[in-house]
Amino acid sequence: MRWELRVEMYATPEQARDVEERVQRLLCPDPDHRPPCPIPWSIGLSEAEGDVAADLEEQYLIEHGGNGAAAS
């Protein structure tokens, strides 16, 4: 059985890479082991687009006192 987990967040590229590295360590706590990994997995990072990205940005601005449309 195969599972996919998606996480969308409002973050800088550096923050997103930090989260990606943390998830990698959760999936494979011993990166120096001999291949193959006992738990097959893959990870990818991409920029969100469309309605989801706009909703995340608006929510961030609301929660952090920005000038989002719903914050007025």
trRosetta pair geometry for C-beta under 8 A, 3 or more apart (Angstrom, degrees):
i j d omega theta_ij theta_ji phi_ij phi_ji
7 19 7.5 -127 104 151 141 136
8 48 5.4 75 -144 -88 108 144
8 52 5.7 -67 -163 161 166 124
8 53 7.8 -120 -169 -81 123 56
8 56 6.0 -124 141 -71 107 142
9 15 7.9 -114 118 122 127 114
9 16 7.1 171 73 -101 111 84
9 19 7.0 88 40 -8 155 173
9 56 6.9 154 -169 -158 17 138
10 56 4.5 173 -56 151 99 104
10 57 5.8 144 -115 -86 129 49
10 59 7.3 -175 -15 71 139 92
10 60 4.2 -96 88 -54 163 142
11 15 3.7 -128 -174 92 112 121
11 16 4.7 147 93 -56 126 78
11 19 7.0 -120 -77 -5 179 132
12 15 4.6 95 49 7 77 102
12 16 7.0 -142 91 -6 40 86
13 16 5.7 -55 -147 36 32 113
13 17 6.4 32 156 -18 66 105
14 17 5.9 -54 -149 36 31 109
14 18 6.5 35 151 -22 63 104
15 18 5.5 -51 -150 32 34 115
15 19 6.6 33 153 -17 66 102
16 19 5.8 -53 -151 36 33 109
16 20 6.4 37 149 -22 65 105
16 45 5.9 122 147 -158 114 125
17 20 5.3 -50 -146 35 35 117
17 21 6.4 38 154 -20 66 102
17 45 6.9 18 -90 -122 61 172
18 21 5.8 -53 -151 34 31 110
18 22 6.6 31 151 -19 63 105
19 22 5.6 -54 -150 35 34 113
19 23 6.4 34 153 -18 67 104
20 23 5.9 -55 -150 36 31 109
20 24 6.5 36 151 -22 64 104
20 43 6.1 139 -160 150 92 132
20 45 5.1 -45 -82 -68 145 125
21 24 5.5 -50 -149 32 34 116
21 25 6.6 33 153 -18 64 102
22 25 5.8 -54 -153 35 33 110
22 26 6.7 35 148 -20 64 102
23 26 5.4 -51 -152 32 38 114
23 27 6.4 31 153 -15 68 106
23 43 6.2 146 103 -123 119 143
24 27 5.9 -60 -148 40 31 107
24 28 6.3 -34 173 42 68 95
24 31 7.6 36 145 -86 109 119
24 43 5.9 -105 -80 11 86 159
25 28 7.1 -82 -130 70 23 58
25 29 6.0 54 178 -109 67 55
25 31 7.6 -58 -104 -41 67 110
26 29 7.3 10 -131 -67 17 83
27 39 6.6 -142 -179 98 78 126
27 41 4.7 -114 -177 85 137 168
27 43 7.2 -171 14 -50 156 120
28 31 5.8 91 119 -84 111 64
28 33 7.6 -125 -173 26 105 119
28 37 5.5 -61 -108 -140 127 131
28 39 6.9 -159 -82 59 79 103
28 41 7.0 -156 -39 48 103 127
30 33 4.5 71 114 -37 111 106
33 37 7.0 105 78 -111 124 62
33 38 7.8 -40 128 -13 160 93
36 40 7.3 -9 163 -84 121 85
37 40 6.3 137 78 -89 102 39
37 41 6.9 -72 105 25 148 85
47 53 7.7 35 159 -105 77 137
48 52 5.5 -101 -177 100 123 106
48 53 4.0 165 115 -80 99 94
48 56 6.6 56 87 20 157 145
49 52 7.8 53 75 54 32 93
49 53 5.4 -20 -122 -11 11 140
50 53 5.9 108 54 17 43 100
50 54 7.1 -86 133 -1 33 100
51 54 5.7 -59 -146 40 33 110
51 55 6.0 33 157 -21 68 107
52 55 5.7 -55 -147 37 30 111
52 56 6.3 30 155 -19 65 105
53 56 5.8 -53 -147 35 30 111
53 57 6.4 29 155 -17 64 107
54 57 5.8 -55 -148 37 31 111
54 58 6.3 31 154 -19 65 107
55 58 5.7 -55 -146 37 30 111
55 59 6.3 30 156 -19 65 107
56 59 5.8 -55 -147 37 29 110
56 60 6.4 33 154 -21 64 106
57 60 5.7 -53 -149 34 31 113
57 61 6.4 28 154 -17 65 106
57 68 7.3 166 129 -106 74 113
58 61 5.8 -57 -149 38 31 110
58 62 6.3 33 153 -21 65 105
58 68 4.5 121 -147 -158 64 131
58 69 6.5 -37 -128 35 116 89
58 70 5.9 70 177 17 114 112
59 62 5.7 -52 -147 34 32 113
59 63 6.2 22 159 -11 66 111
59 68 7.9 136 -25 -124 14 170
60 63 6.1 -65 -147 43 27 104
60 64 5.9 -8 166 10 66 119
60 66 7.0 31 113 7 74 140
60 68 7.8 143 70 -59 60 136
61 64 6.3 -73 -132 54 24 91
61 65 7.9 -91 179 78 55 20
61 66 3.1 -86 -148 67 83 127
61 67 6.4 -67 -172 51 129 36
61 68 3.2 139 93 -40 130 110
61 71 5.7 -103 129 -32 96 139
62 66 7.3 -50 -34 46 26 89
62 68 5.2 -66 -51 55 71 144
62 70 5.6 -19 -84 87 123 105
62 71 4.9 -161 -105 -79 63 93
65 71 7.3 127 -149 -162 28 139
66 71 6.2 171 78 -18 61 168
67 71 6.3 -149 -150 67 18 133
67 72 7.7 32 -159 -60 63 93
68 71 4.3 97 58 -11 82 111
69 72 7.0 -53 -174 9 33 107
